[in-house]
Structure formats: structure tokens, C-alpha cells
Amino acid sequence: MTIGKIITVIDDDENVRVAIEELVRSLGHSARGFASARQFLESGIDDATACLITDVQMAGLNGLELYTRLIAGGKAPPVIFITAFPDARMEARAHALGALGFLSKPFEAQTLVHCIQKALASRDSASG
């Protein structure tokens, strides 16, 4: 596993979350999954997150609200949004926040892999 490259997956659908975590691990990265944005914020791993993959529609704090909060706190890693209910306004807002991907479920694994690689490369170039 690659130390320092924790890919965080937030999705209230356990099957989706676990599948993405397994995909991330198959790429050689560490993965941490959370069922809600609140659980993620309470975990304290926001500083160690190299890439955030988050569902948009979740109870409580949704993915866009979470990312807006991370930006305000200066702790916003590269982000990939996923959703079962794509909406043009939501996608525009996600891209305005700097999203490296906005994927509609179901999506091809390779599409997500490409977004993850882009996210990690952007993080590495920003910190290097």
C-alpha cells in the first residue's frame, strides 16, 4: 500500500462504498469508507485524505455541503462526486467547487480509476 495516499469514500449505500473501497485497494492505495459526511468529519482523517470520493445525495450533510465546508476550513483534498440522481445544476456546482469528476451511478470502474489518478497527480503536483 502507498503510505500517505488514503482515498476516502463516503456513500450511504454500503454496497457502492465497499465496491469502491475494494477498487481503491486493488490499485495499491489505502481506503477508508464512511456512511455519512458527519462520520467522516468526526473521524479526524480529513488531513490524511489524498482524494475524496463522495456521494452527492446523503441524509444530513450532503456531498456538496461537505466539500464546501472542507474548502472553508482549508482542508479540501481533490474530490470526485458520484450520484445516482444526476442534475445539471448540481454538476455545475460540483465543477465550480473544483471537482475532478462528477460520475453518474452506475459508472465504469475505469472511469473512476482515471479520476483517482488525476486527483492524486494534482495533489502531488500541488504539494511538490
C-alpha positions in Angstrom: 0.0 0.0 0.0 1.1 3.5 -0.7 1.6 5.4 2.6 0.0 8.8 2.7 -2.5 8.2 0.0 -5.7 7.5 1.8 -8.6 7.5 -0.5 -11.8 8.3 1.4 -15.1 7.0 0.2 -18.3 8.5 1.6 -21.6 6.9 0.5 -24.7 5.9 2.4 -25.1 2.9 0.1 -22.9 0.2 1.7 -22.6 -1.9 -1.5 -21.3 1.1 -3.5 -19.0 2.2 -0.7 -17.5 -1.3 -0.3 -17.1 -1.8 -4.0 -15.2 1.5 -4.4 -13.0 0.7 -1.4 -12.1 -2.6 -2.9 -11.3 -1.0 -6.3 -9.1 1.6 -4.5 -7.2 -1.2 -2.6 -6.7 -3.1 -5.9 -4.8 0.0 -7.1 -2.5 -0.2 -4.1 -3.9 2.6 -2.1 -5.4 2.7 1.4 -9.1 3.2 1.5 -11.4 4.4 4.3 -15.1 4.3 4.0 -17.8 6.2 5.8 -21.6 6.0 5.6 -22.1 9.8 6.1 -20.3 13.1 5.9 -20.7 13.5 9.6 -18.8 10.2 10.3 -16.0 11.4 8.0 -15.7 14.7 9.8 -15.7 13.1 13.2 -13.0 10.6 12.1 -10.2 13.1 12.0 -8.7 11.7 8.8 -9.5 14.8 6.7 -5.8 15.8 6.9 -4.7 12.4 5.7 -7.1 12.2 2.8 -5.4 12.4 -0.6 -8.6 12.0 -2.6 -12.2 12.2 -1.6 -14.9 10.3 -3.4 -18.3 11.3 -2.1 -21.9 10.7 -2.9 -23.8 13.9 -3.5 -27.2 13.0 -2.0 -26.9 11.8 1.6 -29.0 12.4 4.6 -27.8 15.3 6.8 -24.8 16.9 5.3 -24.7 16.2 1.5 -21.5 15.8 -0.5 -21.5 19.3 -1.9 -22.1 20.9 1.5 -19.3 18.7 3.0 -16.9 19.8 0.3 -17.8 23.5 0.7 -17.1 23.1 4.5 -13.7 21.4 3.7 -12.8 24.3 1.4 -13.7 26.9 4.1 -11.6 25.0 6.6 -8.6 24.9 4.2 -8.7 21.0 4.2 -10.1 20.3 0.8 -8.4 17.3 -1.0 -9.1 16.7 -4.7 -12.7 15.4 -4.9 -14.8 13.1 -7.1 -18.5 13.3 -6.8 -20.8 10.4 -7.5 -24.6 10.4 -7.7 -27.5 8.2 -8.7 -29.5 11.3 -9.5 -27.5 13.5 -11.9 -28.7 17.0 -12.3 -27.1 19.7 -14.5 -27.2 22.4 -11.7 -25.7 20.0 -9.2 -22.9 19.1 -11.7 -22.2 22.7 -12.5 -21.9 23.4 -8.7 -19.6 20.4 -8.3 -17.3 21.6 -11.1 -17.4 25.2 -9.7 -16.1 23.7 -6.4 -13.2 22.2 -8.3 -14.4 18.6 -8.7 -12.2 16.4 -10.8 -15.1 14.1 -11.6 -18.9 14.0 -11.5 -19.9 10.4 -12.1 -23.4 9.1 -12.5 -24.1 5.7 -11.0 -23.6 3.2 -12.4 -20.3 4.2 -13.8 -17.4 2.2 -15.3 -14.7 1.3 -12.9 -12.0 2.5 -15.4 -13.7 6.0 -15.4 -13.3 6.2 -11.6 -9.7 4.9 -11.8 -8.9 7.7 -14.3 -10.4 10.3 -12.0 -8.5 8.9 -9.0 -5.2 9.0 -10.9 -5.9 12.6 -11.9 -6.8 13.5 -8.3 -3.6 12.0 -6.9 -1.5 13.6 -9.7 -3.0 17.0 -9.0 -2.4 16.6 -5.2 1.2 15.5 -5.8 1.9 18.5 -8.1 0.3 20.9 -5.6 2.4 19.6 -2.7 5.6 19.2 -4.7 
